[in-house]
């Protein structure tokens, strides 16, 4: 796995405007659930939701295998026709709930999602869809447009991030924008885009479904770094497509070597760092991000 950007994006979206916006910005807003499907998913959530959920809680973090698998199966079933109508050449890997319980513990800091495919060849997509309207109070998603194209990375719980510097983190928050989706609207985004979300300070659970999909020919890969023994090398593990629902380490010993998957060897990695100058150059010499968001939401209002 060479850490470089692919020379082209595989085709994912049937709608060419969606594909173009995804390639340009790292995300696109799309119509997804209708009111009946939202009600079905809310019923599923309240029927199955564990009583011990606190703070930020994806269903993939649960220790209950039956819960993880049932959520995955039912979300996929609800979204099956929408996925087929929206995407081409893809395979769906996992459906999950991502919940913010009320309270400051539900904040999710600046991050990129973990590496799941060889991104020098392929790309993944998170289809992230709230079941309620997002507001500044219930933990809306903030994204840094185009940040998936800043530095090619390998990502995982054990791998240092590219945004460790305090000034860099401050600039990310300055240049990022909130995505105030309505219930049933989805943001389909590249998992390597930089994003974060503030806490849910309302009295109601903020419930989102997330569906991860990738190209039908892509292998599922995760990355692990042992900082004491690996030096400038990262070990890659080929994973089965049921990785998310059967991996037991998300909510427990995530910093340990993966107990699932087949090692396919170590690759060199230079652990790049994003700089404040790079951010300023990128986000002050291009069209204003506010203009970009206005264009995106104008399109969404017209087509959703």
C-alpha positions as CSV (number, residue, x, y, z in Angstrom):
1,X,0.0,0.0,0.0
2,X,1.8,3.1,-1.2
3,X,0.7,6.3,0.6
4,X,-0.4,8.4,-2.3
5,X,-3.6,9.8,-3.7
6,X,-5.2,7.7,-6.4
7,X,-4.9,9.0,-9.9
8,X,-8.7,8.7,-10.3
9,X,-11.7,8.1,-8.2
10,X,-13.8,4.9,-8.9
11,X,-17.4,5.6,-9.9
12,X,-19.7,5.5,-6.9
13,X,-22.7,7.8,-7.5
14,X,-25.3,7.3,-10.2
15,X,-25.8,11.1,-10.2
16,X,-22.8,12.7,-11.9
17,X,-23.2,15.9,-9.9
18,X,-23.0,13.9,-6.7
19,X,-19.9,12.2,-8.0
20,X,-18.3,15.5,-9.0
21,X,-19.0,17.2,-5.7
22,X,-17.7,14.1,-3.7
23,X,-14.4,14.2,-5.7
24,X,-14.0,17.9,-5.4
25,X,-14.9,18.4,-1.7
26,X,-14.7,15.0,0.0
27,X,-18.4,14.9,0.7
28,X,-21.8,15.5,-0.8
29,X,-25.3,15.9,0.7
30,X,-27.9,13.5,-0.7
31,X,-31.5,12.5,0.0
32,X,-31.8,9.3,1.9
33,X,-34.6,8.2,4.3
34,X,-38.3,9.1,4.0
35,X,-40.5,9.7,7.1
36,X,-41.7,6.1,7.3
37,X,-38.1,4.8,7.2
38,X,-37.1,7.2,9.9
39,X,-39.9,6.0,12.1
40,X,-38.9,2.3,11.5
41,X,-35.3,3.1,12.5
42,X,-36.3,5.0,15.6
43,X,-38.4,2.1,16.7
44,X,-35.5,-0.2,16.1
45,X,-33.2,2.1,18.1
46,X,-35.5,2.4,21.1
47,X,-36.3,-1.4,21.0
48,X,-32.7,-2.5,21.0
49,X,-30.7,0.4,22.5
50,X,-28.6,-0.8,25.5
51,X,-29.5,0.9,28.8
52,X,-25.8,1.5,29.6
53,X,-25.1,3.8,26.7
54,X,-23.4,7.0,27.7
55,X,-21.8,9.9,25.8
56,X,-20.8,9.1,22.3
57,X,-21.8,5.6,21.5
58,X,-21.6,3.8,18.1
59,X,-23.4,0.4,18.1
60,X,-20.1,-1.1,16.9
61,X,-18.7,-0.4,20.3
62,X,-21.2,-2.6,22.1
63,X,-20.0,-5.9,23.6
64,X,-23.3,-7.5,22.6
65,X,-22.7,-9.4,19.4
66,X,-26.4,-10.0,18.8
67,X,-27.1,-6.2,19.1
68,X,-24.3,-5.3,16.7
69,X,-25.5,-7.8,14.1
70,X,-29.2,-7.0,14.4
71,X,-28.6,-3.3,14.0
72,X,-26.4,-4.0,11.0
73,X,-28.9,-6.3,9.4
74,X,-32.0,-4.0,9.9
75,X,-30.3,-0.8,8.8
76,X,-29.0,-2.5,5.7
77,X,-32.5,-3.8,5.0
78,X,-34.1,-0.4,5.4
79,X,-31.5,1.3,3.2
80,X,-31.1,-1.5,0.6
81,X,-33.2,0.1,-2.2
82,X,-31.9,3.6,-1.5
83,X,-28.3,2.3,-1.7
84,X,-29.1,0.6,-5.0
85,X,-30.7,3.7,-6.4
86,X,-27.9,6.0,-5.3
87,X,-24.7,4.1,-5.8
88,X,-23.1,1.7,-8.3
89,X,-20.2,-0.8,-8.2
90,X,-20.3,-0.9,-4.4
91,X,-20.5,-3.3,-1.5
92,X,-22.1,-2.4,1.8
93,X,-19.8,-3.4,4.7
94,X,-21.7,-2.2,7.8
95,X,-24.8,-0.4,9.1
96,X,-24.6,1.1,12.6
97,X,-26.2,3.6,14.9
98,X,-24.0,6.5,16.1
99,X,-25.6,8.0,19.2
100,X,-24.9,11.1,21.2
101,X,-26.6,10.8,24.6
102,X,-27.3,14.1,26.3
103,X,-24.3,15.5,28.2
104,X,-20.8,17.0,27.6
105,X,-19.3,13.4,27.4
106,X,-20.9,13.1,24.0
107,X,-18.4,15.5,22.3
108,X,-16.3,13.9,19.5
109,X,-13.0,15.7,18.9
110,X,-11.1,16.3,15.7
111,X,-10.5,13.1,13.8
112,X,-10.3,11.2,10.6
113,X,-11.9,7.7,10.4
114,X,-9.8,4.6,10.3
115,X,-8.2,3.3,7.1
116,X,-10.4,0.5,5.7
117,X,-9.2,0.1,2.1
118,X,-6.0,0.7,0.1
119,X,-6.6,4.4,-0.5
120,X,-4.0,4.6,-3.2
121,X,-6.4,2.6,-5.3
122,X,-9.8,2.8,-3.7
123,X,-12.0,5.0,-1.5
124,X,-14.6,4.3,1.1
125,X,-17.8,6.2,1.8
126,X,-19.6,6.9,5.1
127,X,-23.3,7.5,4.5
128,X,-24.1,9.4,7.7
129,X,-27.8,10.2,8.2
130,X,-29.5,11.7,11.2
131,X,-33.0,10.7,12.2
132,X,-33.6,14.1,13.6
133,X,-32.9,17.7,12.5
134,X,-29.4,18.7,13.4
135,X,-28.8,21.9,15.4
136,X,-26.0,23.7,17.2
137,X,-27.3,22.1,20.4
138,X,-27.5,18.4,19.6
139,X,-24.1,17.7,18.2
140,X,-24.1,18.5,14.5
141,X,-21.3,17.4,12.3
142,X,-18.5,19.8,11.4
143,X,-16.4,19.0,8.3
144,X,-13.2,20.5,6.8
145,X,-14.0,20.5,3.0
146,X,-11.2,19.1,0.8
147,X,-9.2,17.9,3.8
148,X,-9.2,14.3,2.5
149,X,-6.8,15.6,-0.2
150,X,-4.3,17.4,2.1
151,X,-2.0,14.5,3.0
152,X,-2.3,10.8,2.2
153,X,-2.5,9.0,5.5
154,X,-2.8,5.6,7.2
155,X,-5.2,5.9,10.2
156,X,-6.1,3.8,13.2
157,X,-6.3,4.1,17.0
158,X,-2.6,3.3,17.4
159,X,-1.3,5.7,14.6
160,X,-0.5,9.3,15.5
161,X,-2.8,11.8,13.8
162,X,-1.7,14.5,11.4
163,X,-3.2,17.3,13.5
164,X,-1.4,17.1,16.8
165,X,-0.3,20.8,16.9
166,X,-2.5,23.1,19.0
167,X,-2.4,25.8,16.4
168,X,-3.4,23.3,13.7
169,X,-6.4,22.2,15.7
170,X,-7.5,25.8,16.2
171,X,-7.3,26.5,12.5
172,X,-9.2,23.3,11.7
173,X,-12.0,24.5,13.9
174,X,-11.8,27.9,12.3
175,X,-12.1,26.7,8.8
176,X,-14.5,23.8,9.4
177,X,-18.3,24.3,8.9
178,X,-21.3,22.7,10.5
179,X,-23.6,20.6,8.3
180,X,-27.1,21.2,9.5
181,X,-28.9,18.3,8.0
182,X,-32.6,17.7,8.2
183,X,-33.9,14.3,9.3
184,X,-33.5,11.9,6.5
185,X,-30.8,13.9,4.7
186,X,-27.4,12.3,4.5
187,X,-23.8,13.4,4.1
188,X,-21.8,10.9,2.1
189,X,-18.2,11.6,3.0
190,X,-14.7,10.2,2.5
191,X,-13.6,8.7,5.8
192,X,-10.3,10.5,5.6
193,X,-12.0,13.9,5.7
194,X,-11.3,15.8,8.9
195,X,-14.4,16.2,11.0
196,X,-15.7,16.6,14.6
197,X,-18.9,17.3,16.5
198,X,-19.7,19.2,19.7
199,X,-21.6,17.6,22.6
200,X,-25.4,17.0,22.6
201,X,-26.6,19.4,25.2
202,X,-30.4,18.8,24.6
203,X,-32.5,16.3,26.6
204,X,-33.0,13.9,23.7
205,X,-30.7,11.3,22.1
206,X,-29.2,12.4,18.8
207,X,-29.5,9.2,16.7
208,X,-27.7,8.8,13.4
209,X,-27.3,5.8,11.2
210,X,-24.0,5.3,9.4
211,X,-23.5,2.9,6.5
212,X,-20.0,2.2,5.3
213,X,-19.6,1.1,1.7
214,X,-16.7,0.8,-0.8
215,X,-16.0,-0.4,-4.3
216,X,-17.1,-3.9,-4.9
217,X,-13.5,-5.0,-5.8
218,X,-11.7,-3.3,-2.8
219,X,-10.1,-5.4,-0.1
220,X,-11.0,-4.5,3.5
221,X,-7.8,-3.5,5.3
222,X,-6.9,-2.1,8.7
223,X,-3.6,-0.6,10.0
224,X,-1.7,-1.1,13.3
225,X,1.4,0.5,14.7
226,X,3.5,-0.7,17.6
227,X,5.4,2.5,18.6
228,X,8.0,0.5,20.6
229,X,9.0,-2.0,17.9
230,X,7.9,-0.9,14.4
231,X,9.7,2.4,13.9
232,X,8.6,3.9,10.6
233,X,6.6,0.9,9.6
234,X,2.9,0.1,10.0
235,X,1.4,-3.4,9.9
236,X,-1.6,-4.0,7.6
237,X,-4.3,-6.6,8.3
238,X,-6.7,-7.9,5.6
239,X,-10.1,-8.1,7.2
240,X,-13.4,-9.9,6.2
241,X,-16.4,-7.8,5.3
242,X,-18.0,-8.6,8.6
243,X,-15.2,-6.9,10.5
244,X,-17.3,-4.2,12.0
245,X,-19.9,-6.5,13.6
246,X,-17.4,-9.1,14.8
247,X,-14.5,-7.0,15.9
248,X,-14.5,-7.0,19.7
249,X,-11.8,-4.4,20.4
250,X,-13.6,-1.1,19.5
251,X,-14.9,-0.4,23.0
252,X,-12.2,-2.3,24.9
253,X,-8.5,-2.9,24.0
254,X,-8.5,-0.9,20.8
255,X,-4.8,0.0,21.3
256,X,-3.7,-3.6,21.2
257,X,-2.7,-5.6,18.2
258,X,-5.8,-6.7,16.2
259,X,-7.1,-10.1,17.2
260,X,-9.0,-10.4,14.0
261,X,-7.8,-10.5,10.4
262,X,-4.7,-11.7,8.5
263,X,-1.4,-9.8,8.6
264,X,-0.3,-8.9,5.1
265,X,3.0,-7.4,6.2
266,X,4.5,-4.1,7.2
267,X,4.8,-1.0,5.0
268,X,7.0,2.1,5.4
269,X,5.2,5.2,6.8
270,X,6.6,8.6,7.5
271,X,3.9,9.9,9.9
272,X,3.2,13.2,8.2
273,X,2.0,16.3,10.1
274,X,-0.3,18.9,8.9
275,X,1.1,22.4,9.4
276,X,-0.6,25.7,10.1
277,X,0.9,27.3,7.0
278,X,-0.5,24.5,4.9
279,X,-4.0,25.1,6.3
280,X,-3.8,28.8,5.8
281,X,-2.6,28.5,2.2
282,X,-5.3,26.0,1.4
283,X,-8.3,27.8,3.0
284,X,-7.5,31.4,2.4
285,X,-6.3,31.2,-1.3
286,X,-9.3,29.2,-2.5
287,X,-12.9,30.3,-2.8
288,X,-14.4,31.1,0.6
289,X,-15.7,27.9,2.3
290,X,-18.9,29.7,3.2
291,X,-19.5,30.1,-0.6
292,X,-18.9,26.4,-1.1
293,X,-21.4,25.5,1.7
294,X,-24.0,27.9,0.3
295,X,-23.7,26.2,-3.1
296,X,-24.0,22.7,-1.6
297,X,-27.0,23.5,0.5
298,X,-28.7,25.4,-2.4
299,X,-28.4,22.3,-4.4
300,X,-29.7,20.1,-1.5
301,X,-32.7,22.3,-1.0
302,X,-33.6,22.1,-4.7
303,X,-33.1,18.3,-5.0
304,X,-34.2,16.8,-1.6
